Amino acid sequence: MVTMSSSADAASRVGLRRLFWRVHFWAGLVTAPIVLFAALTGLLYVLAPQIEARVHADVDHVAAPAGAVPMSLDVQLAAARVAMEGAMPRAVVPAFGAGDTTQVFFAAPPSVHAGHGAGAEHDPGLPQGRIVYVNPYTAQVAGHLAEMARFKTWARKLHASMLQGDGWRWLIELGASWMLVMLATGLALWWPRSQAAGGPGWRALVPRWRRGRATWRDLHTSLGLLMGGVLAVVLVTGLTWSRHAGENFRAAQAALGQNSPRPPKDLRSTPLDGRSPLGLQAAFEAARAAAPGVQMQLTLPQGQHGVWRIENFDRGQPDQRFVLVLDAGSGEPLFRSGWQDLPLLPKATALGIPFHRGEFGVWNQLLLALAALVAIFSVVSGVVMWRARRPTGRMAAPPIDAGNVRALPLWLWAVTGAMAWAMPVFGISLAVFVGIELAWAAWRRARGSALT
């Protein structure tokens, strides 16, 4: 009886392994172009700070005279408005360090948004405004650029949507979700038996050299394991701001009571009643008193009852994160939240997303660059291994049968269903794969052949 049970367990493990192998194979083959694109564009984005330091130095920095004091932000804003000939300013990032310029963001002209709704700021997810750079010591305009002309903005949009706008973000979501599946199935396929049970144990981590396909497989596995944690963080954080999975993530946050504190939508400034509105410099001073030593972005009041919205501009300082809303007339705080007010999940996101973007410094950039190179190598090595074992003229997908599917434990069905709900693009693509497999199996049965 024990022998029969052990034999059944062994058969179940073999069936499960075959199924994992087939899923890993198809996921890798189908998503390889997406993974390559995401890794290459992600590598480009990670290098953006160094690239921008060279290509945008003329607008980002000016000479800082000894002992010079920046001029009023209101004067700087006025100079920027003159340069833009009456265009509507949207937000201001005051100069932070010595020699930095003040950045004034202007909304795109109304003609750019024709057909996309009044007041729109983005034309399908691609910024259309301009940035004016002002010398804070002289209030002279150092230059101006379209928002999409900033290398970092261009590289981010290339990475997120192939420069096609929000409508194409589903493709990156497809690649990210299936790469998570590849990481999980790859780990399951690699997991070695202990040395006590006759397996290789920890030695499975050491690649075997000069063994042809076996060497490629060992490197494919070892490097994937080495950077698997980093890749998992990058993939999960990327999915949180994707179109469909991101919406589900935010819905789950709301259901768990883990939403970030946000200013109420009905916040309005009181009527001025003959009083002068709060100026940019005064709003900046009020915010700096509340959050000293933080690079800020000030969003200007829009409309008669508009409010000042001020938040940290540098996302590489998550513990300095804050949002402050001021009455445009009196300067009274209407809303404030900081790092200490964030629930657990928003705190994790506030750490994970800057890590994903390489905003914690050079060490973060190097780690992400290595992860991108490992992802590229994983695709290349996977193709090399497939070609090495593929008979001429055949796809050579790992064979499975209905028994392999029945070997799936109930908890794995539950996990798969939860993933399909949380990541709708994954769920739809999984249904397509299952449909193809069923059609292929039916065709093979009709020909009287075994499923391969």
C-alpha positions in Angstrom: 0.0 0.0 0.0 2.9 2.4 0.9 4.6 1.4 -2.4 1.4 2.2 -4.4 1.1 5.6 -2.6 4.7 6.5 -3.2 4.4 5.5 -6.8 1.3 7.7 -7.2 3.1 10.6 -5.5 6.1 10.2 -7.8 3.8 10.1 -10.9 2.0 13.2 -9.7 5.3 15.0 -9.3 6.4 14.0 -12.7 3.1 15.1 -14.2 3.3 18.5 -12.4 6.9 19.0 -13.6 5.9 18.3 -17.2 3.0 20.8 -17.0 5.3 23.5 -15.4 7.9 22.8 -18.1 5.3 23.3 -20.9 3.9 26.5 -19.2 7.5 27.8 -18.8 8.3 27.0 -22.4 5.2 28.7 -23.9 5.4 31.7 -21.6 9.0 32.2 -22.5 8.5 31.7 -26.3 5.5 34.0 -26.6 6.7 36.8 -24.3 10.3 36.8 -25.3 10.0 39.9 -27.6 8.1 41.8 -24.8 10.7 40.9 -22.2 13.6 41.9 -24.4 11.9 45.2 -25.2 11.1 45.9 -21.5 14.6 45.0 -20.4 16.4 47.1 -23.1 14.1 50.1 -22.6 14.4 49.7 -18.8 18.1 49.7 -19.1 17.9 52.9 -21.1 15.7 54.5 -18.4 18.0 53.4 -15.6 20.8 55.3 -17.2 18.7 58.4 -17.7 20.2 60.5 -14.8 23.7 60.2 -16.3 22.4 60.9 -19.9 20.3 63.9 -18.8 23.3 65.3 -16.9 25.0 65.6 -20.3 22.2 66.5 -22.7 20.2 68.9 -20.4 23.0 70.5 -18.5 22.4 73.9 -20.3 18.9 74.2 -18.9 19.2 72.4 -15.6 22.1 74.4 -14.2 23.4 78.0 -14.2 26.3 79.6 -12.6 25.7 80.4 -8.9 27.3 83.7 -8.0 29.0 83.7 -4.6 26.6 84.9 -1.9 23.8 85.3 -4.3 20.2 84.9 -3.0 17.4 83.6 -5.3 14.9 86.1 -6.5 11.2 85.8 -5.5 9.5 82.9 -7.1 6.7 85.3 -8.2 9.3 87.2 -10.3 10.6 84.0 -11.8 7.2 82.8 -12.7 6.4 86.1 -14.3 9.5 85.8 -16.5 8.5 82.3 -17.5 5.0 83.5 -18.4 6.4 86.2 -20.7 8.6 83.6 -22.4 5.5 81.4 -23.1 3.4 84.4 -24.3 0.5 84.0 -21.9 0.3 80.2 -21.8 -1.2 78.7 -18.6 1.4 77.7 -16.0 0.5 74.4 -14.3 3.2 73.7 -11.7 6.5 75.1 -10.4 9.6 73.2 -9.1 11.7 75.8 -7.3 15.5 75.5 -7.6 16.7 73.1 -4.9 20.5 73.1 -4.9 23.0 75.9 -5.7 23.1 76.4 -9.4 19.8 74.6 -10.1 17.2 76.3 -12.3 13.6 76.7 -11.4 11.3 74.6 -13.5 7.9 76.0 -14.6 5.5 73.5 -16.2 3.0 74.9 -18.7 -0.1 73.1 -19.9 -0.3 72.3 -23.6 -2.2 74.8 -25.8 -5.9 74.0 -26.2 -5.4 73.2 -29.9 -3.3 70.2 -28.9 -6.2 68.7 -27.0 -8.8 69.1 -29.8 -11.0 66.1 -29.7 -9.7 64.8 -26.3 -12.0 66.7 -24.0 -11.7 70.2 -22.5 -9.0 70.7 -19.9 -7.1 67.5 -20.7 -3.5 67.6 -19.8 -2.3 64.5 -21.7 -2.9 63.2 -25.1 -3.4 59.5 -24.6 -0.9 59.4 -21.7 1.9 61.3 -23.4 2.7 64.8 -21.9 2.2 67.6 -24.3 3.2 70.6 -22.2 6.4 72.5 -22.0 8.9 73.3 -19.3 10.5 76.7 -18.9 13.8 76.8 -17.0 14.5 80.1 -15.1 17.8 81.3 -13.6 16.8 81.9 -10.0 19.4 84.6 -9.4 18.5 86.8 -12.4 15.0 85.7 -13.3 16.2 85.2 -16.9 14.9 82.2 -18.9 17.7 79.7 -19.4 15.7 77.7 -22.0 12.6 75.7 -22.5 11.7 72.2 -23.7 8.7 70.2 -24.5 8.0 67.7 -21.7 8.5 64.8 -24.0 11.9 66.3 -25.0 13.3 65.4 -21.6 15.2 62.2 -22.0 14.0 60.7 -18.8 10.3 61.4 -19.7 10.8 60.0 -23.2 12.6 56.9 -21.9 9.9 56.3 -19.3 7.1 56.5 -21.8 9.0 54.3 -24.2 9.4 51.7 -21.5 5.8 51.9 -20.3 3.8 52.2 -23.5 6.2 52.2 -26.5 5.4 55.9 -27.0 1.9 54.9 -28.0 0.1 56.2 -24.9 -2.0 54.5 -22.2 -3.8 52.4 -24.7 -0.7 50.2 -25.2 0.2 49.6 -21.6 -1.6 46.3 -21.7 1.3 44.8 -23.7 3.8 45.5 -21.0 1.3 44.1 -18.5 1.1 41.0 -20.5 4.9 40.6 -20.5 5.2 41.4 -16.7 2.5 39.0 -15.6 3.9 36.1 -17.7 7.4 36.8 -16.6 6.2 36.3 -13.0 4.9 33.0 -14.1 8.2 32.1 -15.7 10.1 33.0 -12.4 7.7 30.8 -10.4 7.7 27.8 -12.8 11.5 28.2 -13.3 12.1 28.0 -9.6 9.8 24.9 -9.3 11.6 23.2 -12.2 15.0 23.9 -10.7 14.3 23.1 -7.0 16.8 20.3 -6.2 16.6 17.4 -3.9 18.7 17.5 -0.8 22.1 15.7 -0.7 20.7 13.4 2.0 18.0 12.3 -0.5 20.6 11.7 -3.2 20.2 15.1 -4.9 22.7 17.8 -5.6 21.6 20.1 -2.8 23.4 23.5 -2.8 25.7 22.3 -5.6 22.7 22.9 -7.9 23.6 26.6 -7.6 27.0 26.1 -9.2 27.0 26.1 -13.0 28.7 23.2 -14.8 31.2 24.6 -17.4 31.9 23.3 -20.9 28.9 21.0 -20.9 27.1 22.5 -23.9 23.4 22.8 -23.4 23.8 21.8 -19.7 26.0 24.8 -19.2 23.5 27.1 -20.8 20.8 25.6 -18.6 22.8 26.1 -15.4 23.6 29.7 -16.2 20.0 30.3 -17.2 18.9 29.0 -13.8 21.7 30.4 -11.6 21.5 33.9 -12.9 17.7 33.9 -12.7 17.9 32.8 -9.1 20.5 35.4 -8.3 18.4 38.3 -9.6 15.0 36.7 -9.1 14.1 38.8 -6.1 15.0 42.0 -7.8 13.1 41.1 -10.9 10.0 40.1 -8.9 10.0 43.5 -7.1 10.4 45.3 -10.5 7.6 43.3 -12.1 5.1 43.6 -9.1 5.7 47.4 -8.8 5.4 47.8 -12.5 2.0 46.0 -12.4 0.7 48.3 -9.7 0.7 51.3 -12.0 -0.4 49.3 -15.1 -3.8 49.9 -16.6 -5.9 46.9 -15.6 -3.8 45.2 -12.9 -3.2 48.6 -11.4 -6.9 49.3 -11.2 -7.5 46.0 -9.4 -4.6 46.7 -7.1 -6.1 50.1 -6.1 -9.5 48.5 -5.7 -8.0 45.9 -3.3 -6.2 48.7 -1.4 -9.6 50.5 -0.9 -11.3 47.3 0.2 -8.5 46.7 2.8 -8.7 50.3 3.9 -5.1 50.9 2.7 -5.6 53.9 0.4 -3.2 56.7 0.6 -4.6 59.8 2.3 -5.8 62.1 -0.4 -7.2 65.6 -0.3 -11.0 65.6 -0.6 -12.1 66.6 -4.1 -14.4 69.3 -2.7 -11.6 71.4 -1.2 -12.1 75.0 -2.2 -10.5 78.3 -1.4 -12.6 80.9 0.4 -13.5 84.0 -1.7 -10.9 86.7 -1.6 -13.3 89.6 -0.8 -10.8 92.2 -2.0 -7.8 90.5 -0.5 -4.7 89.7 -2.5 -4.3 86.0 -3.4 -1.5 84.1 -1.8 1.6 84.4 -4.0 3.9 81.6 -5.2 6.7 82.7 -2.9 4.4 82.9 0.1 3.0 79.4 -0.7 6.5 78.1 -1.0 7.6 79.6 2.3 4.6 78.0 4.1 5.4 74.6 2.6 9.1 74.9 3.4 8.2 75.7 7.0 6.1 72.5 7.1 8.6 70.3 5.3 12.2 71.8 5.3 14.9 70.3 3.2 12.6 68.7 0.6 12.5 69.4 -3.1 8.9 70.5 -3.9 6.5 70.8 -6.7 3.8 73.5 -6.3 0.7 73.1 -8.4 -1.0 76.5 -9.0 -4.6 77.2 -8.1 -6.9 76.8 -11.1 -10.2 78.8 -11.2 -11.8 81.1 -8.7 -11.8 78.6 -5.8 -8.6 76.8 -6.7 -6.2 75.7 -4.0 -2.4 75.4 -3.8 -1.3 71.7 -3.9 2.3 71.1 -2.8 4.1 67.8 -2.7 7.6 66.4 -2.7 9.2 66.3 -6.2 12.0 63.9 -5.4 10.5 60.4 -5.1 13.9 59.1 -4.0 13.1 60.4 -0.5 10.0 58.3 0.3 10.3 59.1 4.1 10.0 62.8 3.2 6.8 62.2 1.2 4.1 64.8 1.9 1.1 66.5 0.4 0.0 69.9 1.6 -3.1 71.9 0.4 -3.3 75.6 1.1 -6.2 78.0 0.8 -5.2 80.3 -2.1 -6.4 83.4 -0.3 -5.5 83.0 3.4 -2.7 80.4 3.1 -4.4 78.3 5.8 -3.7 74.6 5.5 -6.7 72.7 4.3 -5.1 69.2 4.2 -1.8 67.6 5.1 -0.4 64.1 5.0 3.0 62.7 5.3 5.0 59.4 5.5 3.7 58.7 9.0 0.1 58.9 7.7 0.5 56.3 5.0 -0.8 52.7 5.6 1.4 49.7 5.1 0.7 49.0 1.4 1.1 52.6 0.3 4.4 52.7 2.2 5.6 49.6 0.4 4.6 51.1 -3.0 6.3 54.4 -2.1 9.5 52.3 -1.6 9.0 49.9 -4.4 8.3 52.3 -7.3 11.3 54.6 -6.7 13.4 51.4 -6.5 11.9 50.3 -9.8 12.9 53.6 -11.3 16.4 53.5 -9.9 15.9 56.7 -7.9 17.8 55.6 -4.7 21.2 56.3 -6.2 24.0 54.6 -8.1 23.7 51.3 -6.2 20.0 51.1 -7.2 20.9 51.8 -10.9 23.6 49.2 -10.9 21.3 46.6 -9.4 18.6 47.3 -12.0 21.0 47.3 -14.9 22.3 43.9 -13.8 18.7 42.6 -13.5 17.9 43.9 -17.0 21.0 42.2 -18.4 20.0 38.9 -16.7 16.5 39.2 -18.2 18.1 39.6 -21.6 20.4 36.7 -21.0 17.5 34.5 -19.8 15.7 35.1 -23.1 18.8 34.4 -25.2 19.8 31.3 -23.3 16.3 30.0 -23.4 16.2 30.3 -27.2 19.7 28.7 -27.4 18.6 25.7 -25.3 15.4 25.3 -27.3 17.2 25.3 -30.6 19.8 22.8 -29.3 17.1 20.2 -28.5 14.6 21.0 -31.2 14.3 18.4 -34.0 14.3 20.0 -37.4 10.9 21.2 -38.5 9.2 20.7 -35.1 8.2 23.0 -32.3 9.4 20.5 -29.7 7.2 21.8 -26.9 7.5 19.7 -23.7 4.8 16.9 -24.0 1.9 16.7 -21.6 -1.4 14.7 -21.3 -4.7 15.1 -19.4 -3.2 13.3 -16.4 -0.6 16.0 -16.0 -3.3 18.6 -15.7 -5.2 16.5 -13.2 -2.0 16.4 -11.1 -2.4 20.1 -10.3 -3.2 20.5 -6.6 -6.3 22.5 -5.6 -4.2 25.3 -4.1 -2.5 25.9 -7.4 -5.9 26.2 -9.2 -6.9 28.8 -6.5 -3.6 30.7 -7.0 -4.1 30.7 -10.8 -7.6 32.0 -10.5 -6.6 34.8 -8.1 -3.8 35.8 -10.6 -6.3 35.8 -13.5 -8.6 38.1 -11.5 -5.8 40.4 -10.3 -4.1 40.6 -13.7 -6.9 40.6 -16.3 -4.5 40.7 -19.3 -2.9 37.5 -17.9 -6.3 35.9 -17.4 -7.4 36.6 -21.0 -4.1 35.4 -22.4 -4.2 32.3 -20.2 -7.7 31.5 -21.6 -6.3 31.9 -25.1 -3.4 29.5 -24.3 -5.8 26.9 -22.8 -8.1 27.2 -25.8 -5.1 26.6 -28.2 -4.0 23.6 -26.1 -7.5 22.1 -26.1 -7.9 22.6 -29.8 -4.5 21.1 -30.4 -5.3 18.1 -28.2 -8.6 17.6 -30.1 -6.9 17.7 -33.4 -4.3 15.2 -32.3 -7.0 12.8 -31.0 -8.8 13.1 -34.3 -5.6 12.0 -36.0 -5.2 9.2 -33.5 -1.9 10.5 -32.2 -0.7 11.1 -28.6 -0.7 14.7 -27.3 2.8 16.3 -27.7 
